[in-house]
């Protein structure tokens, strides 16, 4: 396996029997979740920051994985967290949010938090990705959608995206759509109105599909896509804190 990029390492902060699993986004790394993880651990909670399979090393590693590998790595991290904790919450950014919802559909959780999560199910995009993976195996990424220049400069993520992996994202999201009604635990969704990566109107679509009786949307006004690192990060931290605190008694 290729060496992990500096700053992309998974993290684990011990605490009490309240456990929070943090999951980063597509082509990103645990770096984008570390600040939130440290904040939650400061409240006494146990925190794990997952490294999704194929991420944090080299784009070639990502191209060798599929969405089931990504989910397996998340599931394994949750199993490790559940050994030490009575109450478990899963909190994900972008693809990590979608993986969190998928996990919530299959195992009991105290709550799930989905940040900037996608739900693209257009078959035309899927067929395009299937063609492009042969014509153009890797696509150079543009600048990450983060408004805060200091956070943008500190970002640890891939510079290229394998088109085979784009195909896997689309396959996964079509699968996720069928699973959303199976999510029964309390759910908190957050999305920035200025997100240029994932259409903000995706959040109401996800909310509508969820089977949870307790579910909430929060709009963020000053951020781009990576809300855990952008100008609204303190809002995100506080909302996550309040959500977890409200579901551990």
Backbone bond lengths (Angstrom), bond angles and torsions (degrees), N, CA, C in turn:
res aa  C-N    CA-C-N  psi(-1)  N-CA   C-N-CA  omega(-1)  CA-C   N-CA-C  phi
1 X - - - 1.466 - - 1.526 110.24 -
2 X 1.327 116.94 139.57 1.451 122.36 178.04 1.526 110.27 -64.68
3 X 1.321 115.84 145.13 1.467 121.13 -179.37 1.529 110.95 -62.07
4 X 1.331 115.19 144.07 1.469 120.69 178.35 1.522 109.52 -68.32
5 X 1.320 116.32 137.07 1.456 122.45 178.05 1.524 110.28 -62.82
6 X 1.329 118.36 142.34 1.471 119.92 175.88 1.536 110.84 -56.33
7 X 1.315 116.11 127.15 1.459 121.56 -179.30 1.511 114.37 93.76
8 X 1.344 117.24 -11.79 1.467 120.72 -176.99 1.522 112.83 -97.44
9 X 1.310 117.40 9.32 1.455 121.02 -175.19 1.535 111.62 -67.58
10 X 1.340 117.17 144.49 1.470 119.13 170.49 1.519 109.23 -66.18
11 X 1.325 116.63 161.46 1.459 118.84 -178.54 1.525 110.52 -136.51
12 X 1.325 115.08 157.06 1.448 122.26 179.08 1.515 109.03 -145.74
13 X 1.341 116.22 121.82 1.458 122.17 -179.54 1.530 108.46 -119.85
14 X 1.325 118.30 113.21 1.465 120.29 -178.44 1.521 112.50 -69.42
15 X 1.328 115.23 150.99 1.454 120.88 178.49 1.515 110.25 -163.39
16 X 1.326 117.31 -145.15 1.457 121.65 -177.45 1.529 111.64 -86.92
17 X 1.352 116.80 -157.75 1.463 119.22 -174.33 1.525 114.01 -87.92
18 X 1.326 117.10 11.69 1.468 122.12 170.14 1.526 107.60 -96.69
19 X 1.319 116.72 118.35 1.459 120.54 -175.36 1.514 112.87 -114.34
20 X 1.327 116.49 135.31 1.466 122.64 178.55 1.523 108.95 -122.61
21 X 1.319 116.54 120.60 1.457 122.28 174.95 1.521 108.19 -99.69
22 X 1.334 116.72 124.30 1.458 122.66 -177.97 1.524 109.20 -109.21
23 X 1.333 116.08 132.87 1.464 121.49 -174.14 1.522 109.65 -128.30
24 X 1.317 116.38 124.12 1.467 122.62 -177.03 1.527 111.76 -79.39
25 X 1.324 115.06 179.26 1.449 121.52 -176.06 1.520 114.70 -94.10
26 X 1.325 114.98 177.56 1.462 124.18 -178.46 1.527 110.59 -63.51
27 X 1.303 116.82 127.77 1.474 127.21 -176.93 1.522 113.04 67.28
28 X 1.333 117.54 1.57 1.460 121.32 177.50 1.518 111.27 -91.31
29 X 1.323 116.18 -155.71 1.460 120.98 -177.43 1.527 109.13 -155.78
30 X 1.339 117.90 170.01 1.471 119.98 177.29 1.523 114.17 -58.78
31 X 1.331 117.94 -15.92 1.467 120.91 177.95 1.519 111.71 -53.57
32 X 1.330 117.56 -37.01 1.466 120.15 -176.82 1.530 112.76 -73.91
33 X 1.338 116.70 -11.27 1.465 121.38 179.23 1.527 112.42 -109.11
34 X 1.320 117.69 -5.38 1.459 120.81 -171.59 1.535 112.62 -65.31
35 X 1.331 117.20 -43.07 1.465 119.96 179.39 1.514 111.89 -59.99
36 X 1.325 116.93 -44.49 1.462 121.37 176.68 1.526 110.03 -62.70
37 X 1.329 116.57 -41.04 1.459 120.65 179.54 1.515 112.43 -61.97
38 X 1.315 117.00 -42.46 1.465 120.65 179.13 1.522 110.72 -66.47
39 X 1.319 116.36 -38.22 1.466 120.69 177.48 1.530 110.97 -62.18
40 X 1.325 117.13 -46.92 1.463 120.87 -178.59 1.522 111.41 -67.83
41 X 1.319 116.32 -37.49 1.458 119.35 177.32 1.533 111.11 -66.03
42 X 1.336 116.65 -31.03 1.453 120.95 176.72 1.517 112.95 -63.60
43 X 1.336 116.40 -17.21 1.463 121.43 176.46 1.531 111.13 -88.46
44 X 1.323 116.24 0.64 1.461 121.10 178.90 1.510 114.09 98.75
45 X 1.324 118.68 -0.84 1.457 121.59 -175.10 1.523 111.40 -86.55
46 X 1.320 115.93 152.50 1.460 122.77 174.80 1.526 108.51 -79.61
47 X 1.323 116.30 134.03 1.465 120.55 -175.17 1.529 110.04 -133.61
48 X 1.314 115.44 135.73 1.466 121.89 171.95 1.520 108.46 -126.13
49 X 1.320 116.56 135.04 1.454 122.33 175.44 1.512 109.16 -109.46
50 X 1.322 116.94 109.25 1.461 121.91 -174.70 1.520 111.68 -74.84
51 X 1.314 116.06 148.78 1.458 123.02 167.15 1.520 106.53 -108.14
52 X 1.325 116.66 110.83 1.461 120.93 -178.11 1.525 109.42 -65.87
53 X 1.312 115.97 139.91 1.460 121.96 179.53 1.534 111.02 -50.01
54 X 1.335 115.75 134.08 1.463 121.44 178.39 1.512 114.11 86.94
55 X 1.315 117.75 -5.24 1.466 122.05 -176.70 1.530 111.14 -105.67
56 X 1.331 114.68 162.40 1.456 121.06 173.81 1.511 115.10 72.37
57 X 1.303 118.14 11.89 1.470 121.66 -178.72 1.531 109.77 -127.03
58 X 1.323 116.36 -84.94 1.456 122.20 177.89 1.518 108.78 -148.60
59 X 1.331 116.21 148.79 1.459 121.03 -178.10 1.528 112.41 -54.44
60 X 1.333 117.31 -30.58 1.470 119.87 179.07 1.525 111.03 -62.42
61 X 1.331 116.16 -35.61 1.456 119.86 178.21 1.532 110.88 -65.24
62 X 1.319 116.44 -39.84 1.463 120.69 178.84 1.528 110.21 -63.19
63 X 1.313 116.60 -41.42 1.466 121.16 -178.01 1.526 112.21 -64.27
64 X 1.317 117.32 -20.70 1.473 121.32 -179.66 1.528 112.82 -86.27
65 X 1.316 117.42 -6.31 1.463 120.89 -176.60 1.520 111.14 -106.01
66 X 1.334 115.48 164.60 1.464 120.30 171.57 1.529 108.57 -127.19
67 X 1.330 116.32 179.91 1.466 118.89 -172.54 1.522 112.13 -66.96
68 X 1.319 117.03 -25.83 1.469 118.58 177.05 1.519 111.12 -68.97
69 X 1.327 116.87 -34.10 1.465 120.28 173.94 1.528 110.02 -62.99
70 X 1.326 116.60 -42.04 1.463 120.94 -179.48 1.537 109.53 -62.23
71 X 1.328 115.71 -46.12 1.457 119.03 -179.20 1.527 111.00 -66.46
72 X 1.326 117.03 -37.69 1.462 120.14 -179.64 1.520 111.43 -61.34
73 X 1.325 116.51 -38.96 1.460 119.37 179.55 1.528 111.08 -66.85
74 X 1.321 116.83 -35.90 1.467 121.21 177.51 1.527 110.43 -69.18
75 X 1.322 115.79 -43.90 1.465 120.73 179.52 1.527 110.70 -60.70
76 X 1.326 116.33 -43.57 1.463 121.01 179.95 1.524 111.17 -62.19
77 X 1.326 116.85 -41.55 1.463 120.46 178.18 1.531 111.06 -63.81
78 X 1.318 116.17 -39.69 1.462 118.47 178.87 1.522 111.02 -66.23
79 X 1.324 117.31 -39.12 1.465 120.40 178.09 1.522 111.00 -59.09
80 X 1.338 116.01 -41.74 1.464 119.88 178.48 1.526 110.94 -65.32
81 X 1.329 116.42 -39.15 1.468 120.35 179.20 1.523 111.16 -66.88
82 X 1.335 116.40 -40.69 1.459 121.27 -175.73 1.527 112.38 -67.20
83 X 1.323 117.10 -23.90 1.464 120.36 176.74 1.526 110.56 -63.11
84 X 1.331 115.88 -37.07 1.464 120.68 -174.89 1.527 113.68 -96.32
85 X 1.331 117.47 -13.92 1.467 119.70 -169.92 1.526 112.48 -127.24
86 X 1.311 115.15 141.73 1.463 122.24 177.52 1.523 111.20 -79.95
87 X 1.328 116.51 -38.06 1.463 122.10 -178.27 1.526 108.26 -115.12
88 X 1.329 118.14 124.91 1.463 119.85 179.78 1.529 111.47 -122.34
89 X 1.324 114.40 137.03 1.457 123.93 177.54 1.530 107.53 -125.24
90 X 1.317 115.92 146.34 1.462 120.62 177.81 1.519 108.12 -122.11
91 X 1.332 115.50 130.91 1.460 122.56 -173.35 1.523 107.97 -130.93
92 X 1.325 117.67 118.88 1.455 120.00 -174.89 1.512 113.69 -131.93
93 X 1.329 114.43 148.93 1.456 123.36 178.92 1.532 108.83 -107.40
94 X 1.339 116.93 126.86 1.459 123.20 175.30 1.535 110.49 59.36
95 X 1.342 118.24 -120.50 1.463 119.60 176.31 1.520 110.37 -56.66
96 X 1.331 116.98 -35.23 1.459 120.19 176.69 1.515 112.37 -61.30
97 X 1.331 116.95 -34.47 1.461 120.33 175.46 1.513 111.81 -67.40
98 X 1.336 115.73 -40.28 1.462 119.61 177.67 1.528 110.50 -65.27
99 X 1.332 116.93 -41.57 1.466 120.23 176.33 1.524 111.39 -64.21
100 X 1.326 117.05 -34.93 1.466 121.10 176.85 1.522 110.62 -63.05
101 X 1.308 116.93 -43.51 1.468 120.67 179.06 1.525 110.64 -65.47
102 X 1.327 116.03 -39.05 1.459 119.94 177.95 1.529 110.61 -62.94
103 X 1.327 116.23 -42.10 1.462 120.89 177.15 1.532 110.38 -61.93
104 X 1.324 115.91 -43.23 1.468 120.71 -179.05 1.528 112.03 -64.16
105 X 1.324 116.74 -24.93 1.462 120.18 178.39 1.520 112.10 -75.90
106 X 1.334 116.79 -16.98 1.463 119.91 -171.93 1.523 114.81 -116.54
107 X 1.329 118.28 -19.52 1.455 120.13 178.59 1.530 108.98 -136.48
108 X 1.329 117.84 153.82 1.473 119.69 179.59 1.524 111.82 -72.64
109 X 1.306 116.43 130.38 1.458 123.27 176.69 1.524 108.75 -128.64
110 X 1.320 116.46 156.75 1.457 120.44 172.50 1.525 111.14 -72.10
111 X 1.335 115.78 -30.59 1.458 120.05 179.79 1.511 111.08 -176.42
112 X 1.324 116.07 160.52 1.461 122.11 179.24 1.525 108.67 -133.91
113 X 1.340 115.49 139.39 1.465 121.81 177.63 1.520 107.79 -121.73
114 X 1.315 115.86 125.58 1.463 122.67 -177.81 1.527 108.77 -117.97
115 X 1.335 116.06 119.44 1.460 122.46 -176.71 1.532 110.09 -113.63
116 X 1.327 116.92 121.39 1.479 121.63 174.04 1.521 112.54 56.54
117 X 1.319 116.95 35.31 1.467 119.63 -172.31 1.524 112.56 -79.46
118 X 1.333 116.36 142.12 1.467 120.91 178.06 1.521 111.81 -86.90
119 X 1.319 116.20 160.60 1.461 122.85 170.80 1.530 107.48 -153.80
120 X 1.322 115.41 68.56 1.460 122.02 -177.63 1.519 108.17 -95.81
121 X 1.313 116.99 122.94 1.464 120.54 -176.44 1.529 112.16 -128.48
122 X 1.322 117.20 19.03 1.463 122.35 -177.59 1.538 109.91 -73.23
123 X 1.317 117.18 118.03 1.461 121.07 -179.16 1.529 112.43 -63.05
124 X 1.338 117.15 -29.43 1.467 119.81 179.49 1.524 110.38 -63.17
125 X 1.317 116.82 -40.48 1.462 120.20 179.03 1.525 110.65 -67.24
126 X 1.319 116.87 -36.74 1.460 120.39 178.23 1.525 110.85 -63.88
127 X 1.312 117.70 -45.38 1.462 120.28 179.59 1.524 111.03 -66.97
128 X 1.326 116.95 -35.80 1.465 119.96 177.20 1.529 110.35 -62.94
129 X 1.329 116.86 -44.48 1.469 120.37 178.70 1.519 110.69 -62.17
130 X 1.314 117.62 -36.40 1.463 121.30 -179.99 1.524 111.46 -65.63
131 X 1.307 116.96 -34.22 1.469 120.59 177.67 1.527 110.36 -77.09
132 X 1.326 116.66 -45.81 1.465 120.93 -175.03 1.526 113.19 -63.53
133 X 1.326 117.71 -28.55 1.467 118.72 -177.28 1.532 111.04 -63.86
134 X 1.343 116.99 -22.14 1.466 120.84 176.05 1.521 111.56 -91.62
135 X 1.324 116.60 -36.58 1.473 121.35 -176.97 1.527 110.69 -78.96
136 X 1.320 116.66 -42.30 1.468 122.94 -177.00 1.530 107.96 -138.68
137 X 1.324 117.96 87.65 1.470 120.32 -174.67 1.530 114.12 -58.06
138 X 1.340 117.52 -33.96 1.458 121.08 -178.37 1.527 109.69 -129.34
139 X 1.331 114.81 140.22 1.464 121.15 177.84 1.529 108.91 -118.38
140 X 1.327 116.34 130.32 1.463 119.95 178.14 1.516 109.36 -69.89
141 X 1.331 115.96 132.25 1.462 121.55 -179.37 1.519 110.88 -81.93
142 X 1.311 115.91 149.27 1.452 120.64 169.98 1.522 109.83 -80.91
143 X 1.291 115.88 -175.66 1.461 120.90 179.32 1.526 110.26 -65.64
144 X 1.316 116.25 139.09 1.459 120.43 179.46 1.529 110.75 -60.25
145 X 1.321 115.33 145.24 1.468 121.52 -177.41 1.532 109.81 -81.85
146 X 1.356 114.73 74.51 1.461 123.21 176.32 1.523 106.99 -128.05
147 X 1.318 118.29 125.37 1.461 121.53 -177.12 1.526 112.98 -78.95
148 X 1.314 117.54 -32.39 1.462 122.15 -178.25 1.533 109.51 -74.31
149 X 1.342 118.88 112.98 1.470 120.46 -175.77 1.522 113.54 -63.30
150 X 1.323 117.97 -32.17 1.464 119.75 178.71 1.524 110.78 -67.60
151 X 1.324 116.72 -42.77 1.460 120.31 177.74 1.524 110.82 -66.21
152 X 1.320 116.67 -37.85 1.461 120.82 179.00 1.523 110.87 -62.75
153 X 1.316 116.73 -40.23 1.464 121.00 -178.92 1.530 111.78 -67.42
154 X 1.315 117.85 -26.91 1.461 122.16 -177.67 1.527 113.16 -90.50
155 X 1.307 117.34 -3.03 1.462 120.66 -172.98 1.522 111.58 -64.81
156 X 1.340 115.31 137.24 1.468 122.65 176.07 1.524 107.38 -116.34
157 X 1.332 116.18 106.92 1.463 120.82 -175.64 1.521 108.75 -158.47
158 X 1.322 115.60 168.25 1.462 120.55 176.59 1.528 110.89 -71.27
159 X 1.337 115.44 153.28 1.466 121.53 176.77 1.527 112.02 -98.42
160 X 1.331 116.19 -12.97 1.463 121.30 178.90 1.529 108.79 -129.65
161 X 1.324 115.31 150.43 1.457 121.48 177.11 1.521 109.64 -116.80
162 X 1.320 119.53 124.54 1.460 120.53 173.68 1.532 109.98 -69.24
163 X 1.313 117.34 130.29 1.460 118.94 179.05 1.525 111.58 -68.32
164 X 1.320 117.35 -24.69 1.458 119.22 172.51 1.529 110.06 -61.72
165 X 1.319 116.18 -36.62 1.467 120.19 179.24 1.520 111.56 -71.84
166 X 1.334 116.91 -34.66 1.470 119.26 173.74 1.525 110.24 -59.80
167 X 1.326 116.03 -40.31 1.463 119.97 176.80 1.524 110.53 -60.51
168 X 1.332 116.70 -42.02 1.463 120.59 -179.57 1.534 111.85 -65.36
169 X 1.333 116.64 -37.89 1.468 119.65 176.11 1.522 109.97 -59.20
170 X 1.314 116.58 -46.67 1.462 120.50 -177.73 1.526 111.85 -66.02
171 X 1.333 117.12 -38.84 1.460 120.27 175.74 1.530 110.80 -62.47
172 X 1.314 115.44 -42.89 1.463 119.84 179.66 1.522 111.57 -63.43
173 X 1.316 117.44 -44.10 1.463 120.19 -176.42 1.525 111.95 -66.61
174 X 1.316 117.23 -32.51 1.466 119.61 174.70 1.536 109.69 -66.17
175 X 1.316 116.14 -38.90 1.462 120.49 176.40 1.528 110.87 -66.28
176 X 1.327 116.31 -42.47 1.458 121.28 -179.06 1.523 112.01 -59.58
177 X 1.311 117.12 -38.05 1.464 120.64 -178.87 1.520 111.12 -54.33
178 X 1.324 116.80 -39.71 1.463 120.34 179.30 1.526 112.19 -72.45
179 X 1.348 116.46 -24.05 1.459 120.63 -176.53 1.529 113.93 -86.83
180 X 1.314 117.68 -21.21 1.461 119.84 -173.72 1.527 114.05 -56.50
181 X 1.329 119.94 -38.44 1.471 118.57 177.79 1.526 113.17 -63.44
182 X 1.339 116.83 -17.61 1.469 120.60 179.82 1.529 112.65 -83.69
183 X 1.317 117.27 -8.64 1.469 120.29 175.81 1.526 108.01 -74.77
184 X 1.337 117.23 117.54 1.461 122.01 -175.70 1.522 112.77 -114.13
185 X 1.328 117.33 -17.82 1.463 119.62 -176.04 1.533 110.23 -76.17
186 X 1.335 117.73 163.68 1.462 120.23 174.57 1.526 111.18 -55.22
187 X 1.317 116.20 140.84 1.461 121.16 -175.56 1.525 110.63 -133.97
188 X 1.329 114.93 136.16 1.461 122.54 174.82 1.519 107.82 -120.27
189 X 1.332 116.43 125.24 1.465 122.42 178.37 1.521 108.86 -114.34
190 X 1.346 116.56 137.19 1.465 121.24 174.33 1.520 109.49 -134.23
191 X 1.323 115.39 142.53 1.469 120.73 -179.42 1.523 108.95 -153.33
192 X 1.322 116.40 143.01 1.468 121.36 177.61 1.523 109.90 -86.67
193 X 1.310 116.02 136.83 1.467 120.29 178.68 1.531 111.66 -65.38
194 X 1.344 116.90 -24.67 1.458 121.15 -177.28 1.533 112.77 -98.15
195 X 1.308 117.49 15.59 1.460 121.84 178.59 1.531 110.00 -62.78
196 X 1.340 116.31 122.05 1.459 121.19 177.97 1.525 112.44 -100.32
197 X 1.312 117.71 -3.10 1.457 121.77 -178.36 1.517 111.62 -95.95
198 X 1.331 116.27 -45.51 1.468 122.18 178.26 1.521 108.02 -122.51
199 X 1.321 116.62 127.89 1.463 122.08 179.98 1.531 110.14 -53.27
200 X 1.342 118.04 122.24 1.472 119.47 -179.72 1.520 114.14 -56.64
201 X 1.330 116.99 -26.98 1.464 118.74 -179.42 1.530 112.59 -71.74
202 X 1.337 115.88 -2.55 1.460 119.69 173.43 1.526 110.63 -65.76
203 X 1.331 117.08 -34.28 1.463 119.46 -177.20 1.529 112.65 -59.10
204 X 1.339 119.77 -49.88 1.476 118.18 177.22 1.525 112.95 -60.97
205 X 1.330 117.33 -32.50 1.473 120.04 178.16 1.522 110.39 -64.05
206 X 1.327 116.25 -44.84 1.465 119.62 179.30 1.521 110.02 -64.12
207 X 1.328 116.34 -45.33 1.465 120.17 -179.31 1.519 110.78 -56.41
208 X 1.321 116.37 -43.99 1.462 121.50 -178.16 1.530 111.18 -62.75
209 X 1.326 117.42 -35.30 1.461 121.62 -175.67 1.524 113.37 -81.31
210 X 1.332 117.31 -22.11 1.463 120.27 -176.16 1.529 111.69 -64.09
211 X 1.355 115.27 142.49 1.450 120.16 176.77 1.514 113.20 -86.17
212 X 1.321 117.88 -1.85 1.464 122.15 -178.01 1.530 110.74 -64.93
213 X 1.325 115.79 137.89 1.461 119.38 174.53 1.526 110.61 -80.37
214 X 1.327 116.57 -24.42 1.461 121.87 178.07 1.528 108.66 -114.23
215 X 1.314 116.64 108.78 1.462 120.51 -177.46 1.525 108.83 -149.69
216 X 1.339 114.99 146.73 1.462 120.46 -172.93 1.532 110.26 -143.99
217 X 1.337 115.34 144.35 1.462 121.66 173.65 1.522 109.73 -111.31
218 X 1.328 116.19 142.09 1.464 122.00 173.90 1.522 108.02 -130.37
219 X 1.343 115.91 125.04 1.462 120.96 176.03 1.527 110.02 -91.51
220 X 1.321 116.36 138.63 1.460 122.78 177.77 1.529 108.48 -110.82
221 X 1.305 116.99 136.72 1.459 121.03 -167.15 1.531 115.53 -101.93
222 X 1.326 118.63 -17.57 1.466 119.74 -168.98 1.514 115.07 -122.64
223 X 1.307 117.83 11.48 1.462 121.53 -173.08 1.516 111.89 -118.52
224 X 1.338 113.87 166.57 1.447 122.02 168.15 1.516 109.55 -94.73
225 X 1.325 115.83 -138.28 1.466 120.07 -173.00 1.523 113.57 -77.59
226 X 1.332 116.91 -43.55 1.473 120.09 -173.19 1.527 108.45 -87.11
227 X 1.313 116.04 81.24 1.464 120.82 -168.76 1.531 112.79 -71.70
228 X 1.315 117.72 -20.56 1.467 120.13 177.70 1.520 112.36 -70.43
229 X 1.341 117.25 -15.46 1.456 121.93 -176.28 1.519 113.59 -117.63
230 X 1.311 117.35 -7.33 1.463 120.35 -170.30 1.532 111.10 -97.65
231 X 1.329 115.47 -169.27 1.458 121.11 -171.82 1.525 114.29 -59.76
232 X 1.327 117.56 -26.20 1.464 120.50 -179.77 1.523 112.82 -92.42
233 X 1.318 117.89 14.80 1.469 119.02 -173.68 1.522 112.69 -60.46
234 X 1.332 117.96 -35.05 1.464 118.99 178.99 1.527 111.09 -67.22
235 X 1.317 117.07 -33.25 1.467 120.51 174.18 1.524 109.43 -64.09
236 X 1.328 115.66 -44.94 1.466 120.46 178.41 1.523 110.23 -59.39
237 X 1.323 116.57 -48.61 1.470 120.84 -179.20 1.537 110.55 -56.85
238 X 1.331 115.91 -47.24 1.457 120.60 -176.67 1.525 111.75 -65.79
239 X 1.325 116.59 -42.66 1.463 120.23 179.96 1.524 111.17 -64.74
240 X 1.337 116.47 -40.66 1.467 119.68 177.63 1.522 109.94 -64.94
241 X 1.323 116.80 -44.27 1.466 120.92 177.37 1.523 111.39 -55.96
242 X 1.315 116.87 -48.14 1.462 120.81 -177.22 1.527 110.98 -66.43
243 X 1.330 115.93 -37.80 1.465 120.28 179.85 1.524 110.51 -64.35
244 X 1.322 116.74 -49.77 1.464 120.00 -180.00 1.527 110.51 -63.49
245 X 1.321 116.39 -45.95 1.481 120.00 -179.42 1.517 111.68 -58.40
246 X 1.325 116.48 -34.37 1.457 120.38 -177.76 1.513 114.85 -77.12
247 X 1.351 117.23 -4.71 1.468 119.11 -175.24 1.530 112.85 -129.25
248 X 1.321 116.41 26.09 1.465 118.50 179.20 1.534 112.03 -116.83
249 X 1.305 116.92 9.73 1.474 119.55 178.12 1.516 110.76 -111.79
